[in-house]
Amino acid sequence: MGRNYYGDSSHSGEEQYIPTKSGIKIWVDPDTPERDHVYISSRGRKWDLVMSDEFNVVNRSFRPGDDHMWTSVEKPDGVNGAMELYSHNMTSTQCDDDGTCYFYIKSIDELNVINVYNMYIHPPGYVDAYFFYRSAMVQSWNKFCYQGGMLEVRTQLPGAVSKASGNPDLKLGRNAKVQTGKYYPTWPGIWMMGNLGRAIFSGSTNRMWPFSYDACEPDLFDPSNQRISACDDNPGYGLNPNQGRGAPEIDVLEGSASLISSSLQLGPGMPDEYRIFSLNYSTGDYYGCIYTASCMTPGANYIDVPTAYYKKERGHKSWYQGLRYAANNMCKSAGDKKQSYKTIAASLKAGIVNNTCSADTCPASNDVNADIGLIDGVGDDHWGINSNGTCYPLFNVYTGSYLCDPDNTYSKCASPRNETTTSKSYAMSPFNYQMDAISSNWPVQLGAYTDYLVYQVEWVTGKNGYVRWMLEGSPLFEVPSASITNVPQNANKTNPSKIMLEEPMYIIANVALSSSWGATPPNPGKACRGNGTDPVVNKICDSFPMYMKIDYIRLYQDLADDLDADNYMYVGCDPKTHPTKQWIDAHLDEYEDNDNKWEEVTGKAFCKTHDDCTIGGTMGRTSVKTGKCVNQRCECLYKSWGGPRCTIAISGPRPQAAQPMAHLCGHRLRYPLSSSGW
């Protein structure tokens, strides 16, 4: 059977925890309504609430050491053309006049020039970097992690949506598809990453992100590119021998304007012969044509389109098979978008003749290898068929990046080093590898910016697992395990097979602003208002500060005892199946810097009574009080008791008097800038 142990993430893997005297679970907020303690999964199984944060206490601080679950960062963002600093004072909790309490990330336009360390220049050194915005990132890294479950987030995305902004979308109504992208200049994200990598701390993510690969196949993939490889018989640091590890990523939502992305990011990526055809620039094509499906190069718009061309040139399928797409029916219907299952099924059977897709020839996602069976095997609606003519998730033509160290000379690197003019910097270990993004971009309605919507992700590990994205309970996108583990192969079987994501993953919320993404602020790469003469731009810039608000975050897991052995339903950052603690402790300088010290937190879970903060039940000794409830938060009475509710025995005998709590400190590192991803 699978593991469904509900453990504590602050201490060594799968250590037995002692229930609280009140019976409340370690990570559950006492303000979560009882009616929301159970969830029925898409497969009809009963899942139980194991974590929640209702954000009902105002003015919370997420600085290191201040919160049991979340940590804000004080750090410039150094990836993807970022234009913002992340700061502690840009995030907290508040309540609106209607009584809705929420976590928020505030984004403002503010010029800062920061001297940062850039490892991707030769030689590495400090440079002045211009940041035109200030925002926030909050993580549960190394505090709260989980393997498998349903994460539910009720959130409102940031945008210029006041009457004063002049946003023309406001006249169309909350269910109308967003039309005017410039009024949504930020890039919000709610996502998860494996605990072995800490987001925007590039020393921890190099050769770690986003691997989900547990094989030793040197002829297929150079194991030196994966920092913890299945080829290693003795990896040390408490790691399991011959187990490939990494920091893969699941994005609950990412993006802005008219499209939200739902994605998995994993590695190693597929070789070129399984990817979309490269552009032939002699046809007059330019790089941007892939985003409008207007490329003239055969096979360069969509995977396996045209059918006969791909079959002739390759003789095998390409990319990930059997992905599942479904409509966002909260959008208004458009008659010209409606599709018939019979028409699309017949078209796919005959083969796509043209070099692009249409509503009469391809599934609504433009993914001709997608599942078009009945959704969950019931009813009349099919995966991939836009029978209602509403907003529909699209195959994301961004399928991943090629990652390299700064000394690499390989032609696929973003900036290959010129061997004749530039000496090696030896700034980091060498690597070059492809990563894959399996993702869909789904059109979003105005209500995502004016109201709260419920976003959900079901994640089940193992050979029968899947990741499913939902909006208000309705499916949008699903990646079955078989799509990852059973990939297309040529005669020589050169395509490495990954595993369904199974690393203990932590939760991240952030709002970025970028000069290179699909949603950008006015005058990208410069101050928001530019020269100040454009009245439309001025109104958008006047809309700062903008806020991402989260009403609550909840996690449900299947706690039944009949799970598959590889179906991990586990809470904790250091499980025995995938240890992380000793590795992180030994490489702490890669996970922290002067402004972001790692501090282990004891207590501080929210409570109603003292019994929420002390051991009890059949395993507890009623004569011992391990903690108490002070101002709605747990305080541990003894050094030997920890965890959010003071129910984890840390070490040694129980003391008879309270002792001061110890905190972990580590090494120092200046800000790194990286162009190689998270």
N, C-alpha and C positions, 0 to 999 in steps of 0.2 A: 504494500500500500504506500501511497505518497505520504510526505511529511506535512503535517498541518499544525506543527507546534507553534504556539504563539509566544515568542520569546522577547528578549530585550536586546536592543541594538547597541547598547553602549559598552558591552562587555563581551567576553570570549564566546565563541560560537556555541549555540544551543545549550547554554548553561540553564539549569532548571530555575525558573522563576517561582516566586511564592505569591499566590493570589492576595489581593488586597482584602482587608477585613470587610469592606462594603460590597465587594464583588465587582467593582468597576474594573475594566481592563486597563492595562498600563497606558495605552495611547488614546483611549476614547475620551472625548470631551464630555463632561457631565451635562452640558447644555444640548447635546444632540437629542432630539425628540425620540421617545421610545418607538414610535411608529417607523422610524428610519433606521432601526437596528438590524433589519433583515432586508436582503435583496434577492430577487429571483433572477438568475443568470439567463443569458440568451439560450442556454441549453436546458433551461427549466430546473436548475438545481438551486437549492437554498444556500445562500452565502450570508455570513454574519459580519457585522460591523467590527473591525479590529482597530481602526484608527479614525479619528475625526478631530477637526479644529473648526469651531463655529465662529471664532474671531469676535466673540461677544464682549470682551474686555478691551476698553479703549486705551490708546496710548502705549501699546506694547512696544518694547525695544527688542530688536533682533540682533543687536551687536554681539560679538563673541562672548559667550558666558551668560547672556541674559535670558535665554529662552531654552526650554527643554527640547524643542523640535526644530526650530528654524535659526539660521544664521545669515545675516546680511553681509555683504562684502563692501569693502572700501578699496576700489581698484578701477583703473581704466580698462575698458573692454578693448581687447587687442585682436579681434578676429572679424572677418567678413566686412571690411570697410567701416567698422564701427565709428560712431561720432559722439559717443557718450561716455561719461564717467559714471561708475556705480558708487553710490554713497549710502552710508547708514541712515542719514537723515532724510532720505527720500522714500522711506517705507515705514509704516506703522499700522495701527488699527483705529477705526473711527466709526461713529454711528450717524446715520442720516436722520432727518426729522421724522421720517415715517417709521423709525425704529429698526431699520435694517442696519446691522453692524457688519463690518467688513474689514478685511485686510486690503491695503492699497499699496500700489507703487505709483509714485508721483514723478512725472517727467517735466523738466523745465528747459527753456532755452537759456544757456549761460555759457559764455566763452571761458575756457580754462586752457592754459598752456602748461603741460606737464612734462617733466624730464623723465623719460622712460628708457628702460634698457631693451634694446632691439637685438635679438639673437639672429635675425635674418639679414643683417647687413654685414659687410666684410671690411674691417674686422668688426665683431660685435661691440656695441657701445651704447652710450646714452645719447638720445636725440630728443629734441623738443617736438612734442606731438600736440596738435590742436584738437580740442574736444569742444563742440559747440552746444552740447546738451548735458544735463545731469539727470540720472535716473537711478534705478535700483535693481539688484538681483538678490534673491533670498533662496537659500538652499537648506535641505535637511541632510546634507552630506555628513556621513559618519555618525549621525545621530539616529535618524529614522530611515530604514531601508526595507524593502520587501521583495519577495519573489512570488509572483502570481497574485491575481486579485482584480477587483474592479475599482478603479480610481474614479471618483466623481467630483467635479469641480463646478460650482455655480459662479459664473463670472460675467462681468461687463467689461468690454474691451474699450481702450482709449480712442478718442477721435474728436475732431472739431465738429460737434453736433449741437451746439447751442444756436439759438436763433440769430445771435449776433455774428456767428461765423459765416453766414451766407451760404451754407451748404445746401445745394439744390436737391440733394437726396431726401431732405426732410419733408418735401412736398409730396413724395411718392408713397409715404407710409412705411410702417415698421416692417412689413412683410415683403417689401419690394427689394429686389436685388440691388446691392450697392453699385452705383454707376460712376461716381466722380471720385476717383482714387486719391486725388491730392489732399482731400480733407481727412485722410487717415494716415498721417505721416510716420507713425511709430511702428515698431515691429515687436509686438508682445509674444511671449512664449510661456507655456506651461508644459514641462517636459521632465523626463527621467533619464538618468545616466547611471551606469555601473559604478559602484562605490570606489573602484580602483582608480578612477579618474575624477578629478575635481574640476568642474567647469571653469574655464578661463585661466586655470593654472596649468600652463602648457607643459611644464616639466613633468606633470603627472599624467598628461594625456598623450604625449608623444609615444608612438608605438603601442599605445594602449587603446585609444579610441579609433574606431568603434568595433573592436574585434568581438565576434561571437563564433569562434573557430576552435575546435577541439580535436585536431588531427595533426599527425606528423607526416607530411607529404612533401619532402624537400624538392621533389621533381615538379610539383605543382606550385608550391609557394615557399619562398625562402624564409625559414623559421627565424632568421635574425631580424626580420621586420616586425615580428610579434614579440613584445618584451617578455611575456610569460608564455612559453611555447609548450605544446604537447610533446615536443622532442626532448624536453629537459627531464632527465631522470631524477635530478636532485635540485629543485628550484630554491629550496630553503624558505625562510621567512614564514614557516607554518603552512606553506602552500602544498597542495596535493601533487605528487609526482605525475608527470606525463599528462597534465591537464592544461589545455590551452585556455588562457584567461584574457579578459579585456574589459572595456568600458563601452558597451553598446548603448544605443540611445532610442528612446521612444518619445515622440513628440505628441502630447495630447492635442495641442494646437500651437501653431506657429504661423505668423504672417499677419497681414492687415489688408486694408482696402477691400477689394471685392473677393479675394481668395484667402482661405485658410488652409494650411497644409497639415495633413495627418501623416506621420511617417515613422518608419523604422530606419535606423542608420546602423549598418553592420559591416563587418569586413572579415576576410578579404573580399574585395569586389570581383565581379566577373571580368575575365579577359575581354579584349576588344571584339573577338569573334562571336561574343554573345550579347553585344551591346548594339545600339542603333548605329547605322552606317554614318561614317564621318562625312562632312561636307566636301564636295568637290567645288572649289571656288571658281573653277573655269566656267561653271554654269551660270555665274553671276550671283550665286548665293552669298549671303553674309551671315554672320553668326546668329543674329537676332531672328532669322527666319524660322528657327526651330520653335520659337515661342508663338508664332502665328500659323504654324503648319503650312507655310508657303514656300518651303524649300523645293528647288527643282532637282536636286540630287536624288536619284532613285534610292528609296529606303531610308531617307534622312528625316522624315517627319514623324513617323510612328514605327514602333517595333513590329516586324513581320508584315509591313504594308509597303509595297504590294506583296501579296502572298507568293506568287510565282517567282518574283525576283529574289526574295529571301531564300526560297527553297532551292533555286538554281545556284545561287552564290554560296550557300552555306550547307544545305542539306540537313539542317537541324533547326530546332526552335531556338529562340533567343529570349533573354531576360527571364523574369520570374513568371511562372505559370499559375493559373487558377486563382488570381487575386479577385476579390469580391467588392463590388461598388454598389451603392444604393442611394436613393434620392434624398436631398434635403427638402422635405415637403413643407417646411415652414415658409419657403419662398412662394411667391405668387406663380401661378401656372401660366405658361405661354403655349398656345396651340401649335406653333411651328416647331416646338421642341419635342412633341409627343412621338413616341415610338411604339412599334408593334413587335412583340417577341417573334412571331412567325417570320416577319420580314427580315429581321436581323439574323435570326438563326439560319435562314435560307441563304443570306448573303455570305455568312461565314463559311457555310458548307461549300458554296461555289467558289469562294476565294475572293479577296479584295483585289480589284483590277487597277484602280487608280492609285496615284502616289500619295493620296491623303484620304482622310475619312470624311464621311457625311452622316447625317442623321438617318439616312436610309441604308447605309452600308455597314456601319460599325456600331458596336455598343456605345452607349452615351459617354462612356469614359474614354473612348478612343483606344482602349486596350483590347486588341482582338484575341488575346490569349486568356482573357478573364473568364471566370465562371459565369454562365448565364442560366444556371438552374434556378429552381424556385427558392426564394429567400427562406432559409431555415426549413425547406421542404414542405411548406404549407402555403395555403392561400393561392392567389393569382399573380402576385408580383414576382418578377424574376430579377436576380442580380443583373446589373449592367443595362437594364432596359428602362428608359425614362418614360414609363407609361402615363405619368401624370403631367409631363411637360414642365416640371419644376426645376429648381437648381440641382445640378448633378455633378458629383465629383469627377474630376478629369485625371487621366494618367499624367503624372508630373514629368515633363521632359527633362528636368534636372534629375539625373540618376546617380549623382555622386561626384566626388573629386579625387584627384590624384595627389597624394600626400608625400612630401619629400623633406629631408633635412636641408639646411641652407647650403651645404657643400655639394649636393648632388648635381650631377651633370646630365642626368637622364632627360631625354627630350620631352617626356610627358609631364615633367615637373612644371609648376606654374612659372618659376623663374630659375631655369637651369644655370648653374654656375659656369661661367666661361673659363675654361681651364687655362687659356693662354694669357688672360688678363687679370684673373682673380685667384689669389692663393686661398687654400683651405683655412677655415676659421676654427675647425674642430670644436664647435660650440655644443654639439650633441652627438650621440651615436648616429651612424648613418642609417637611413631607411628610405625606401620608396615603394609605395603600394597604392592600389586603387581601393577606395571604399565605396559602398553602395548605399543609395537612398531609395528605399521602396516607399513610394508616397503617392498620395492623391491630393490635388488641390480642389477644394469644394467651394463653389460660390456661396457667398454669405449675404444675408439680408440685413437691412439697416438696424433691426432690433438687436443685433449682436453688440451694437455700440450705444444704444439708448436704453436697453433693458438687460436684466440678468438672464443668461441662458445656461442650461445644464449640459456640460460636456462630460462624456464618460469613455473610459477605455477598459475593456476586459482583456486581461493578459493571462493565458494559461501556458505553462511551460510543458516541454516534452513532445514526444512524437505525435501525440494527438492534440497538441495545443494550438493556439491561435492568438492573434491580437485583433480585437474588434473595437473600432471607434464608433461612438453613438452621439447623437444630439437629441436631448430630451427623450432618451430611451429608444429612439429609432436608429437603425444601423446606417452608417455612411460608408464604411470601408472596413475590409477584413483581410488579414494575411494569415492563411492557414500554415501550420508547421510544414506541411508537405511542399508548399511553395518555396521554402527556404532549404529544406533538406533534400528534395528531389529536383535538382536543377537540370536544365538541358545540357546535353553532352554531345561532343563530336566523336568521331571514331576513336580518337586517342584519349578521350575523357579528360580534357584539360581544364575543366571548370571545377574549382574547389567547392565542396558542399559545406555550408555553414550549419549551425545548430540553431533551433529556436532559442531566442534570448532567454537566459536563465540566471544571469548575474544578479546579486542583490542590488537593487537600484534605488536611488534617492530621488527626491522631488525638487524641482527648480521652478521658480517663477521669476521672470524678468521682463523688462521692456527696453528694447534696444532702439537705436536710430542709426540708419546706415546710408551710405552713399551708393551702395551697389545692389541692394535688394529690390524686390518688386514694389515695395512701398517705401518712399523716401520723403524726407522733409523738403520744403522749398529750398532752392539754392543748395543742393547737396554738396558737401565738402566746404561749405562756407557758413557764415552766420545766417540764421533763418530768414531775416528780412532782406538780405542782400543790400541794395542801395536804398531800400525803403520806399521806392516809388510805385510799387505794384499794389493797388488796394486789395486785390484778392489775396495775395500772399500775406499782406499785413494782417488781414482778418484771420487767416489760418494761424499765423504766429501769435496773434493776440489770444488765441484759444489755449495756449500754454498758460499754466500747467494743465497737462492732461493726466488722467488717472485710469489705471487698470484696477478694478475692484473685484475681490473674491469674497463672496458671502460665506462659503464654507468649502472645506476639502474633506472627503470621506473615503475610506477604503474598506472594501468588503472582501472576505476570503471564504473559500470552501473549506470548512472545518470537519467535513465528514471523514470517516475512516476507510472509505472504499476507493480512494484515488489511485491512479496509476503511479508506479514507483518513481517516474520522472516528472510527475506533476507536483512541483514544489509550491505549497501554499505556506509561506514562512514570513515572519516578521523579524528582521534583524539584519545588521550590516556585516556580520562575521559568521555565517553559517559554516558548519563543518564541510558541507559540499562545496563551498566557494569561500574559503577564508580570505579575509582582507586585513585584519588588525595588525598582525606582525609586519606585513609588508608596509603598511602605511606608517607604523611607528618607526620603521627603519629608514624610511624615505621621507620623513616629515617635512624636510626643507622643500620638497617638490609640491607640497599641498598647502603651504602657508607662506606668509611674508610678514614684514614688520607691522602692517596694518590689519592683518588677518590671521591672528594667532589662533591655533586650535586649542579650545578649552573644553574639556569634558564637563558636562553639566549634570549635577545631581539634583533631584527634586524638580520643582517648578511646574509640574503638571497641574492642570486646573482641578479644583476640588470644591466640594460643598461641605464636607465634614472631615474631622480628623481620621475617620475610618477609611477615607479615600487615599490616605497617605501612609498606611501602616499595614504590616502583614496580618493575615487572619485566615479564616477558613480552616479546612482540615489539616493544612500543613503549617499553620501558624501557631505560635505560643502566645496566648492571650496576655501573658504577663509581660510581654515585651512590646514596647511601642517604638517603632522604627522611624516614624515621621509624624508631622502634624500639618494641619491646614491653616495657613496664615495669609490673610488677605486674598483668599481664593486660589492660593497656589501652595503646592506641597513644599515643606521644608524638612530635610532629613536631619534626624537628631544625632546620628553617629557617623563617624568616618567610614565605618565598615558596612554601611547600608547605602545603596545608590539606586540608580534608575529614576525615571520621572516620578514614581510614586514611592520611592524609598523601600522597595520590596525585593531588591537584588542584593544578596550577600556578596560583598566585594572581596573581602579577605579577612582571615583571622577570626578570633572569637568576638562575640558581641560585647562591646564595651559597656560599662555601667554608667558612664557619664559622657555627655556630648563632647565631641572634639571638632576642631576646625576642619573644614572640607579641603581636600587637596585638589589642585588644578594642574593640568598638563601644560607644559611649555615646550617649545621646540626651537628649531634653528631659524635663521633669518635669510630672506631672499628679497631682492628688489623686484620691481615690476618687470615681468617678461612680456614682450610682444611677440606673437606668433602668427604666421600666415598659413599654418598647416592645419587649421580646424580647431576644434575645442581642445 
